[in-house]
Each structure stands twice: as structure tokens, then as C-alpha cells.
């Protein structure tokens, strides 16, 4: 037994040393490429007039989604493909394979450039614009665009002030707007929707100018099962509190803590009816709800815990009503009585 323990300790130490060496090698490659990009003057400038900071901006500056830099264009694109596998139906619901030939695309809340990478390499736009509150995320995007050989005249990167919901683009200057998993974390979602309406081009001829938005879906397995049952009565460790503490919280507070880290300052969810109304109030004449795509956890939760939640007297009737209507499609993903995917990633398409 002692020998086995020693082997594990030694083996663990060797593995940690190997990981450290690999990390150092990657850092060396990235630094060398960054130096070359500066020398060749191929890095897209980051436009910014931001002089202040706020709680939301500070959080996302310190919690950038996948803040590691890639060492090659191949690795960067492969990671984007991997994301599609983690979020089933996202690729279809968000129409990620649609061609944008000759168009100007805005990725609002571009983060480290996952979608910028995809759009630039796979959809053939004339110009792509990435906007974010986080400087480190934009610097990551800047490096990735250089990895992929995206020219300066084909891309803009802009840092904005979260507390001032104004998009620094001209009226009717964008053909397509993508905003994936961002709006629910902002302080002024209604104002941002109005800005989307302002900068989106009106439809001309056979054009299909529109906005694609993903926001957290309240009518979901995540809200009605994971938040309303699992985190309150089974295991509250993901939100870093005791079950007793979780049982005393309101569901919106638990939800905020459950999605992007317990310290995330803003994380809202909307029912389809409520978000459709928000979009219509912003001026959009046509809004279509595509459904709520699952993450990797929701199908497993639904299979394992729906029966338990329905039998638990502590779970409110609102949630039980939702759970009683859950079925599963041909891929074993949860759908509601209308056969619409009913998980956390609520996707909407908006037209002027």
C-alpha cells in the first residue's frame, strides 16, 4: 500500500511538472508570435474611450470565458467546433453556418473571439466588428484574428463602457448582429435592444438583415429543476453555500449564482413571452423564438431528478407544472408539450 501511495505521489508530481513545462512552452510560442505580429503591424487596433469601471465590467474582465490564448489557428478553430458539441442545437438555433457574403457583422459581447473566429473563417463577411467591455478579452480576440490572418480593413475591435449603453456605430450600418449569452448580464438590456434596432440595416430586396440573440431561458430545465429543486434541496455546493442558506434565498438570486459563478453581479432569465415583448417594445416588427438549447448538464438532470422533484412537497406547483410537461426528443434532449426545446439557451431572431 505504501508503495502504491508513493507511486501516486511521484506520478502526480511528474504530471504537474509536465503540465508546467507544456504551459511554459505554450507561453513562449504565444510571446514569439505576438512579437512577430507587432513587428509586422497586423494586430487590429482596439478602439476605446473607456475611462471608468463598474462592477459588471470588472467581473467580466476577471472572468473572461476561456481566457487562455491559442498557439495556432487550427487550435483556435478546433476549440470553436468543440463548443458546438458542448451546447447541442446551438449551431442550428443560432444559424451559425449561414453565409454572410458581403455583409457587415457585429458580435456584441465578443469575449475572446469565439464567434468572431467562426464568422471570419466560415461565413465570408466583408467586415466583422467585435464589441466587449473587457480589455483582456479583446486582446485575446486581437491575437486570434492575427492567428487567422484577418486583415485590419476587415475587422474592428471596440471596447465599450457597460454603464453607457450606446453602440458607437452609425444608424443602419450593420447587416447582422449576434449577441450570444451577453444581454442578461448587462445593466440596460432594453436600451441595448433599441441600439440594435438603430444600427441594423432595413431589409433591402431579398436581404435577410436580422439579429440573433441568446439569453437565459426561464422556462427551462435549468430554472424549474436545477435552481428550484437541485440547488435548494439536493446539493448547493455549486453556488458555494449550505442547503439551509440556499433554501432561504429567492430563486432569482440562486439563478444568478448558478450560471456564471456565485460572484456574477447580473444574470437574469426571461420567459419567451417576456423577452418577445422586450424586443417588440424596442421596435422590432418580427421576433421568432427558436427554442432553448441545452448545455451538457440539463439532459442528465432531467432524466435523473424530475421524478424526485415532482414527489417533493417543498417544490412549488409552478415548477411541477412545467416538469410534468417534459418529454424527450429523438436525441434524448428535453422538450415541452409544444415540442420546443426547453433548456437554458433561449435563442431569438429579430427583424426590423
C-alpha positions in Angstrom: 0.0 0.0 0.0 2.8 2.4 0.9 4.5 1.7 -2.5 1.2 2.5 -4.3 0.8 5.7 -2.4 4.4 6.7 -3.2 3.8 5.9 -6.9 0.7 8.1 -6.9 2.5 11.0 -5.2 5.5 10.7 -7.5 3.3 10.2 -10.6 1.2 13.3 -9.6 4.4 15.3 -9.2 5.6 14.2 -12.6 2.3 15.1 -14.2 2.3 18.5 -12.6 5.8 19.1 -13.8 4.9 18.1 -17.3 1.9 20.4 -17.3 4.1 23.2 -16.1 6.6 22.6 -18.9 3.8 22.5 -21.5 2.4 25.8 -20.2 5.8 27.4 -20.4 6.3 26.1 -24.0 2.9 27.5 -25.0 3.7 30.9 -23.4 6.9 31.0 -25.3 5.2 30.3 -28.6 2.5 32.9 -27.9 5.0 35.5 -26.9 7.1 34.9 -30.1 4.0 35.1 -32.3 2.8 38.3 -30.6 6.2 39.9 -31.1 6.1 39.0 -34.8 2.5 40.3 -35.1 3.6 43.6 -33.6 6.6 43.8 -35.9 4.5 43.0 -39.0 1.9 45.5 -37.8 -1.0 43.1 -38.3 -2.8 43.4 -34.9 -6.2 45.1 -35.2 -6.3 48.2 -33.0 -8.6 48.1 -30.0 -10.7 51.3 -30.1 -11.6 52.6 -26.7 -12.8 55.7 -24.9 -13.4 53.9 -21.6 -12.1 55.8 -18.7 -14.2 54.4 -15.8 -15.0 50.9 -14.5 -18.0 49.3 -12.8 -18.9 46.1 -11.1 -20.1 44.3 -14.2 -17.1 45.3 -16.3 -14.7 44.4 -13.6 -16.3 41.0 -13.1 -16.1 40.1 -16.8 -12.6 41.5 -17.1 -11.6 39.0 -14.4 -13.8 36.1 -15.6 -13.3 36.0 -19.4 -14.8 32.9 -20.9 -11.8 30.8 -21.9 -9.0 33.3 -21.2 -6.2 31.0 -22.4 -4.6 32.1 -25.7 -4.3 29.7 -28.6 -1.0 28.8 -30.2 -2.3 28.3 -33.7 -5.3 29.0 -36.0 -6.0 25.3 -36.1 -6.3 25.1 -32.3 -8.4 28.2 -32.2 -10.9 26.8 -34.7 -11.0 23.4 -33.2 -12.0 24.9 -29.9 -14.9 26.7 -31.6 -16.0 23.4 -33.0 -15.8 21.8 -29.6 -18.2 24.4 -28.2 -20.8 23.2 -30.6 -20.5 19.7 -29.1 -21.0 21.1 -25.6 -24.1 23.0 -26.5 -26.3 20.8 -28.6 -28.7 22.6 -31.0 -26.8 25.9 -30.6 -25.3 25.7 -34.0 -28.7 25.2 -35.6 -30.8 27.6 -33.5 -28.3 30.4 -34.0 -27.9 29.6 -37.7 -24.1 29.6 -37.4 -23.5 28.1 -40.8 -25.4 30.8 -42.7 -23.2 32.6 -45.2 -22.8 36.4 -44.8 -21.1 37.2 -48.1 -20.6 40.9 -48.5 -22.2 41.7 -45.1 -21.1 43.6 -42.1 -21.5 41.6 -38.9 -21.5 42.8 -35.3 -20.7 40.4 -32.5 -21.9 42.2 -29.4 -20.1 40.9 -26.3 -17.5 39.1 -28.4 -15.4 38.0 -25.5 -12.2 36.2 -26.6 -13.3 35.9 -30.2 -15.0 32.5 -30.4 -17.7 33.7 -32.8 -15.5 36.3 -34.5 -13.2 33.4 -35.4 -16.1 31.3 -36.8 -17.7 34.2 -38.7 -14.4 35.3 -40.2 -13.3 31.8 -41.3 -16.6 30.2 -42.2 -19.2 32.7 -43.3 -17.4 35.1 -45.7 -18.4 38.5 -44.3 -17.0 41.7 -45.8 -16.4 43.1 -42.3 -16.7 41.9 -38.7 -17.0 44.1 -35.6 -16.3 42.8 -32.1 -17.5 44.8 -29.1 -16.9 44.0 -25.5 -16.5 45.6 -22.0 -13.3 43.6 -21.2 -9.9 44.7 -22.5 -8.3 41.4 -21.8 -11.0 39.6 -23.8 -10.5 42.0 -26.7 -6.7 41.5 -26.6 -7.4 37.7 -26.9 -9.7 38.4 -29.9 -7.0 40.7 -31.4 -4.4 37.9 -31.2 -6.8 35.3 -32.6 -7.7 37.5 -35.6 -4.0 37.8 -36.3 -3.6 34.0 -36.0 -6.3 33.6 -38.6 -4.8 36.2 -40.9 -7.8 38.6 -40.6 -6.7 42.0 -42.1 -7.2 45.3 -40.4 -9.6 46.6 -43.0 -11.8 43.6 -42.5 -12.3 43.8 -38.7 -12.9 46.4 -35.9 -12.5 45.7 -32.1 -14.2 48.2 -29.8 -14.2 48.4 -26.0 -17.3 50.0 -24.6 -18.5 51.3 -21.2 -21.1 48.9 -19.7 -22.7 51.8 -17.8 -23.3 53.7 -21.0 -25.5 51.5 -23.3 -24.5 53.3 -26.6 -23.1 51.4 -29.5 -20.5 53.6 -31.4 -21.8 52.7 -34.8 -23.8 54.6 -37.4 -27.5 54.2 -38.0 -28.4 51.3 -40.3 -24.7 50.3 -40.7 -24.8 46.6 -39.8 -26.4 43.7 -41.8 -26.4 41.1 -39.0 -26.0 41.3 -35.2 -25.1 38.4 -33.0 -25.3 38.7 -29.2 -24.8 35.3 -27.6 -25.1 34.9 -23.9 -24.5 38.6 -23.1 -27.7 40.7 -22.7 -28.8 39.0 -19.5 -25.5 40.2 -17.9 -26.0 43.9 -18.8 -27.4 46.7 -16.7 -29.6 48.1 -19.6 -30.8 45.3 -21.8 -33.8 47.3 -23.1 -31.5 50.2 -24.2 -29.2 47.8 -25.9 -32.1 46.3 -27.9 -33.0 49.8 -29.0 -29.4 50.3 -30.1 -29.5 47.0 -32.1 -32.7 48.3 -33.8 -31.0 51.6 -34.6 -27.8 50.2 -36.2 -29.4 47.3 -38.1 -30.0 47.9 -41.8 -33.5 47.9 -43.1 -34.3 45.0 -45.3 -33.5 45.6 -49.0 -34.7 43.3 -51.8 -34.1 39.7 -50.8 -31.8 40.6 -47.9 -32.3 38.9 -44.5 -30.9 41.5 -42.1 -31.6 40.4 -38.6 -30.4 40.0 -35.0 -29.7 36.7 -33.3 -29.7 36.8 -29.5 -29.3 34.1 -26.9 -30.4 34.9 -23.4 -31.1 32.7 -20.4 -34.5 31.0 -20.7 -36.7 31.0 -17.6 -38.9 28.3 -19.0 -36.1 25.7 -18.8 -34.9 22.6 -17.0 -32.2 24.9 -15.5 -34.6 27.2 -13.8 -37.5 24.8 -12.9 -35.4 21.8 -11.9 -31.8 22.7 -11.3 -32.5 26.0 -9.5 -35.9 25.3 -8.0 -35.1 21.8 -6.8 -31.5 20.6 -7.1 -29.6 23.6 -5.7 -32.2 24.2 -2.9 -32.7 20.6 -1.7 -30.0 18.2 -3.1 -26.6 20.0 -3.5 -25.9 23.7 -3.1 -22.2 23.4 -3.3 -22.1 24.8 -6.9 -23.3 28.2 -5.5 -20.9 27.9 -2.5 -23.4 27.9 0.3 -25.2 25.5 2.6 -28.6 23.9 1.7 -30.1 25.8 4.7 -28.8 29.1 3.2 -30.0 28.1 -0.3 -33.4 27.2 1.0 -33.9 30.8 2.3 -32.9 32.5 -1.0 -35.3 33.6 -3.7 -35.0 31.8 -7.0 -33.7 34.8 -8.9 -30.8 35.0 -6.5 -30.0 31.3 -6.8 -30.2 31.5 -10.6 -27.8 34.5 -10.7 -25.3 32.5 -8.7 -25.7 29.3 -10.7 -24.8 30.3 -14.2 -21.5 32.2 -14.4 -20.1 31.9 -10.9 -21.6 32.8 -7.5 -20.0 36.3 -7.7 -21.5 37.2 -11.1 -23.3 40.6 -10.4 -26.0 40.2 -13.0 -27.5 37.1 -14.5 -31.2 37.4 -15.5 -33.5 35.0 -17.2 -36.6 35.7 -19.2 -39.6 33.7 -20.3 -40.1 33.7 -24.1 -43.3 35.9 -23.7 -41.4 38.5 -21.7 -38.4 38.6 -23.9 -40.6 38.7 -27.1 -42.3 41.8 -25.6 -39.0 43.5 -24.8 -37.9 43.1 -28.4 -41.2 44.3 -29.8 -41.0 47.4 -27.4 -37.5 48.1 -28.9 -39.1 48.5 -32.3 -38.6 45.1 -34.0 -41.7 44.1 -36.0 -40.9 40.3 -36.2 -39.4 38.2 -33.4 -39.2 34.4 -33.5 -38.3 32.2 -30.6 -36.1 29.3 -31.8 -36.1 27.4 -28.6 -33.8 26.8 -25.6 -30.8 24.7 -26.4 -29.3 22.5 -23.6 -26.0 22.5 -22.0 -24.3 19.2 -21.2 -25.9 19.1 -17.7 -29.6 19.7 -18.3 -30.5 16.4 -20.1 -28.8 14.4 -17.3 -30.6 16.4 -14.6 -34.0 15.9 -16.3 -33.5 12.1 -16.6 -32.4 11.7 -13.0 -34.3 14.3 -10.9 -37.7 15.1 -12.5 -39.5 12.3 -10.7 -37.8 13.2 -7.4 -38.7 16.9 -7.7 -42.4 16.0 -8.5 -42.6 14.0 -5.4 -41.0 16.6 -3.1 -43.7 18.7 -1.3 -41.3 21.6 -0.9 -41.2 22.3 -4.7 -43.8 24.9 -5.7 -46.6 24.0 -8.1 -45.3 26.4 -10.8 -42.2 24.2 -11.2 -44.1 20.9 -11.0 -46.5 22.1 -13.8 -43.5 22.7 -16.0 -41.8 19.4 -15.2 -44.9 17.4 -15.7 -45.0 18.5 -19.4 -41.4 17.5 -20.1 -40.8 14.9 -22.8 -37.6 13.9 -24.7 -36.9 14.2 -28.4 -35.2 11.7 -30.6 -31.8 12.8 -29.3 -32.9 12.5 -25.6 -33.0 16.2 -25.1 -35.8 17.8 -23.0 -38.8 19.3 -24.9 -42.0 20.8 -23.7 -45.6 20.0 -24.6 -45.3 22.1 -27.7 -42.2 20.0 -28.7 -39.9 23.0 -28.3 -36.5 22.5 -26.8 -36.8 23.9 -23.2 -33.4 24.4 -21.8 -31.3 27.4 -20.7 -30.0 28.8 -24.1 -33.0 30.7 -25.3 -32.4 31.9 -28.9 -34.4 34.6 -30.7 -34.3 36.0 -34.2 -35.3 39.7 -34.7 -36.2 41.7 -37.8 -37.0 45.3 -38.4 
